[in-house]
Amino acid sequence: MKTIISCAAICILGVFCFGIMPGALRAQGSGSRSPGVPPSVGSGPFKAVMEMDPGLSDHTIYRPDDLSASKATSLPIVLWGNGACADSGNFFAPFLTEISSYGYLVIALGPITELNAAGFPQSPVAPPRPPGSDPSQPPANLPPPATHPAQLIEAMNWALAENQRPASKYYQRLDSRKIAVMGQSCGGVQALEVAADPRITTAVIWNSGLFPKPTAMGGGKVMSKDDLKALHVPVAYLSGDSQDIAFVNAEDDFEHITSLPIFRGYERGIGHGGTYRESNGGEFGGVAVAWLNWQLKNDQRAGLMFKGADCGLCVNPRWVVQTKNINASGTEKAATLK
């Protein structure tokens, strides 16, 4: 049984609440850890490792341990922005390790840092959001975000350069045409900004969405609903249910995006904290792998989780789903997703 997180137990930092009080979330596999030691190697076919690279010192890398074993199928690239725009690349280690174990190079913002007993960065968080406040409105007096969307671009540029550098361990082992940008909460807004880059293949926005009022709370440019028009790739919005403080904004973004393939799903009984720190990222980990396998590896079986009236999440009683432009049943526009 998953823990339900109350909004009162969640603190505001960055764009949405995400600094959860110690003990508010079950920390399965995510207790106090030494830097560099991931909570698992993932459930996929490749043992995943978490490390830092001197050429990209402000980021954390998740990759298959044996890169030669994955050479037959070049690794797609996944860029990740943390909840709270936190400067901690191992903040979402169980979730990101799981993704990497299925054959992905994942680059998260922030170095590997010490985490507390609940699996959260040691840095202080802002005070809790007042009960009854409007979740569609940005909170006041937030501290500046510790990370910025430009760092996601930096990570992408580094990976593409490493793929071309003969002395690199990644030389010709990355798929430069398949790049996903993802992020949770504040990091989701960072991902939305970067998703306008023409090199991006797909975007996944977790427990996030833009506020009706323009803000620069993701640490980049001022973002408004008009910026959703810059999206040019298939996008998925995934969150908890109405107890998730990002729920309203994710729903509203879905309404604003009309011309792109878009998937909107939320899991019942899950709040803003998601399942990221559960073993292998919990339910969200499996959904992430399926979407990426479909979008970046053309895995049509994985796509069945999202497309068609009887899609896997559509018939799962724990999930509520909406789609636009990805249902091939004829009730919507012809699918443009691979």
N, C-alpha and C positions, 0 to 999 in steps of 0.2 A: 504494500500500500504506500503510495507516494504522499509525502508531506504536503499539506496545503499551507501556503505562506500568506499570512494576513498582511494587508497593506500597511497596517500600523507597525509591523515589525520590519518594514523596509525603509531604508534611508535614501534620500535624494543625492545623487551625484551625477554630473554630466547632464544628459537629456532626460533620463527617466530614473526612477528609484532603482537602485541595485545594491547598495551597501547593506546587506542583510545582517542583522544582529547575530552574534555568535549563538548557535543553538537553535536558530529559527529554521534552519534547513538541515535535513538529514545529510550528513557529510560522509556518505558511503564511499570508501576508497579515497577520501580527500581530507584526512586529518592532517596534523602537523607533519610536514614533509621537508626533507633537505632539498635545496635547489638542485635541479638536474635529475631528480628521480621521479619519473612519471608514475601515476598510480596504477597503470596497467600498460600492456603492450597492444591493447586493442583486440577485437574479435576477428579482424580480417585476416587475409592470407599472408600478410607481411607483418612481421614484428616491427612495431614502430618505436622510435626513439625521440626524445626531446633534447635539444641542444641549442647552444648559441654559436654563432659564426663571427669571427673577428671582422669580417667584411660587412657585417650588418649587426652591429653591436647593440642597437636599441630594439632588437626584435628577438623572438624565440621561434625556432624552427622545429617542426615535427616532420619526420620522414621515415620511410622504410629503412630498417637497419642495414639490410643488404641491398644496396642500389643495383648491383649487377643482376640480382634475381628479378628485378622489375624492369630491366632494360627492354625486354621484348615489347612492352607496352609503356610508352613514355608517360611520365607522371604529369597529370594536370596540376595546375597551381591554384591554391586556395588562399585568399587573403582574409585575415580576421581582425575585426575591431572589438575590443573588450567592452562588456557592460561597464557603465560608469566612466567610459573612456579611460579606464585604469591603465597604468603603466606597469603591467605585470603580465608577461607572456605565458606564464603557467597558471593564470587565474582559471582558465577553462580547460585544464590539461586532460581530464578524462574524456571530454567531448572531442577535443581536437586530436588526441591520440587515436581515438576510435576512427575518425575520418582518415587519418594518415595510414592506418593499418590496412586500408582498402586500396592503397596505391596512389597516394596524393602527397605532394609537397605542400604543407600548410605553414604559413608564416603569420604569426600573431604579433600584435604590437606590444612592445615592452620586453625587457629582459626577464630572465628567470629570477624570481624574488622569493623571499621567505613568506610563507602563508601561515595564517593563524590556525587554531584547532578546528575551525569550521571551514577551512579551505579558502579563506579570503585574504587579500593583501593586508599587510600590517598598517598601511597608511590610514590616517583618520578619515572619517566620512562626515558628510554634512548631517545636520539634525534631521529627524524624521519629518516627513511631510505631514502637515496638520490634518487630522481626521476630517473627512467631509469636504476637502478641497477638490476643485474641479480637475480631474486628471487630463482633460484636454488642453489645459493651460500650463505653460511652463512655470515651474517654481521660481520664486524670486531669490536673489542673493546667493546663487550657487558659486562655488569656487571655480576658477578657470579649469578647463579639462586638461588632463595630464598628457594626452596624446592627441594627434591631429590626423585628418585624412591624408595629408601630404605624405605621412609615413607609410600609408598603404601603397601609394604610388611609388615611393622609394623601394619598398619591398618587391613590388612587381618589376621595377627596372633592374634591381639587383638579380632577381631570379632569371630574367631574360638574358642578362649579360653573362651570368654564370653558365647558362646553357650553351653559350657560344665561346666560352673561354677554355681552351684545350687543357689547361692544368687543373681545371675545376673537377671535383667529384661529380658534379651535375652535368658535365659536358655531354650534350646531345642526349640527355636522359629526361628532359622536361618537354612537355607539349606546350609550346609557346602560343598555340592557337586556342587553347582551352584554359581559361582563367575565370575563376569565380571570386566574387567579393561577398563577404558575409560579415555580420556583426550583430551583437546583442545590445538592446537598449540604446544607450548613447553610441555604442559602436555600430548599431544599425543605421543611425543617421550618417555616421562616417561612411558606411558602405553605400548608402544612397547617393552621396556626393560623388564617390569614386566610380559608381556604376555608369556614369555618363561617359567615362573614358572608352574610346572605340575599341580598345583591346580586351575589354571585359566581355565574357560569354554569357554569364548568368549572375544574378544577385539573389541572395537569400537574406531576408530581414527578420531577425528573431526578436520577439517581445519589443517591438519598436514601430515607429511611424512618425511622420512629421506633425508638429503642432499646427493648429490653424493659424497661429500668429507666427510670423517669420522670426527665426532665432539663429544665432551662430553657436548654439550650445554644444555642437559636435566638435568644436575646435577648428572649423574651417570657415567657409563662406557662410553668409546668411542664407538659410534654407527656408523655402516656403513651398506650399503645395504646387506652385508653378514649376518648381524644379523637377517634379515628377514627369514633366513633359520631355525632359532630357534623357529619360530612360530609353534604351533601345534594345534591351535583351529580355528574355523570359525572367520573371521574378516570382519569388514565393515569399509570402508573409506568414510566419508561424509564431504562435504565442500561446499563452494560457487563456483561460476563459475570462469572464467579465471581472473577476477579482484582480486580473493582471492590469496594472495601471496604464500599460501601453495599449490595451485592447481597443479603446475608443479611437486612438489615432491610427492603428493598423486597419481597423474597419473603414475609416474615412479615406485612407490612402487607396484602399481597394476600390472604393467608389470613384475616386478621381482617375484611376488608370483604366482607360477604356480600349486602347488600340493594341496593347501588348498581350501576349500570353501571360496570365497571372493566376497564381494559386493562392488561396487564402484558407488557412486551417488553424483551428485552435483546439487544444486538448482540455476536456472537462476536468475540473478538480485541480488544475495546475495554475499557479500564480506567476508573478513576474520572474521568479527565480528559476523557472523551468526545471529541467532534469539534468542539467549539465554536469553536476558533480556526482551523479550516480555512476555506478560501474558502467564503463563504456559509454558514458553520456546519456544513459537511460533511453527513454522513448525518443527524445529529440535526436540522440545520436543515430539511431536507426533511420529516422526520417531524413536526416541530413545526408547520410551515405546514399540512400535511394535517389534523392533528388540529384546529387552530384554524379552518381553513376549514370543516370538518365541523360543529364544535360552535357556532361563532359566526356562520357565514355560511350554514348549512344546505346546504353543498355535498355532495350525496350521492355524487358521484363521488370526492371526497376521502375520504369515509367508507369506501370500498371498501378502503382501506389497512388498516382495522382491523376491519371487521365481516364475518361469514360465515366458513365453514370454509376458503374459498379466498382469504381477505383478502391484500392485497398483502404485508404483513409475514409472514403465516402461511406463504406459499409461498416467501419469500425465504430462501435457505439461510444467509444471514448472521445471521438473526434467529430467536429462540425466543420464542414467544408463548403467553400464557394469557389467557382472558377470562371474565368473569362478566356475565350479563344484557345482553350486547350481540350475541349470536349469534342471528340470526333463523332458523337452520336447524331449530329445534324441539328441539335437544338441550339448550338452556338456556332460561331464561325469555325471554319475548318482549322484543324490544329496546325500551328506553325512550328510547334516544338518538334525536335528530332525524335 
